[in-house]
């Protein structure tokens, strides 16, 4: 599980998420088969700033 605290700087938030995911991927060996499908959902506040990012792996709907 990862926790990201969002600010009012969407570019900094996106870069932080990319950096965190890149570090996580470096900790694992490359899988022999393809990863399961994933879905991402973004939730924004009234000002259009990203406040929540939820990623679901697998066939969950």
N, C-alpha and C positions, 0 to 999 in steps of 0.2 A: 504494500500500500504506500502511496505517496501523497503528501499534502502540499499543495501549492497555494500560497496566499496571493490573491490578485490585488493589483493596484489600479491606478488609472492610466497606466502606460501599456497599451496593448502589444506594442512591439517588444518591449522588455519581457512581458509575460510569455509571449510566443517563444522568444529565445530561451527563456528559463525552462520552459517545458521541453523544448528540443534538446537542450543540454542535459537535462535530467534523464530523458529517455535514452540519449546516446550513452551516458554513463551506465545505465542499467543494462543496455544491450551488450556492452563490453564485458560484463560479468558472466555472460552465458556463452556456451559453445553454440555454434551455428547448428540449427536443427536439420536432421536428415530429410524431413518432409515439411511441406508448407505449414505455416501457422494457421490456426483456425480463423474464420472470418471475425472481423471486429467492427463495432459500430461506435461512433463518437457522437455525443450530444453536448451542445453548448447552451448555457443559460446566461442571458445578459440582463443587466439592470435597466432601469428606465432611460439612462443616459447612453445606452448602447455599449457599455463596458462589460467585458466577459467576467462573470462571477463564479461560474461553475463549469467544469469539464468532466463529463462522465464517459468512461470507455467501457464497453461491454465486450467480452471475448466469447466466442462460441455462437451457438444458435439461439440464444435467448432473444426474446422479442419484447 
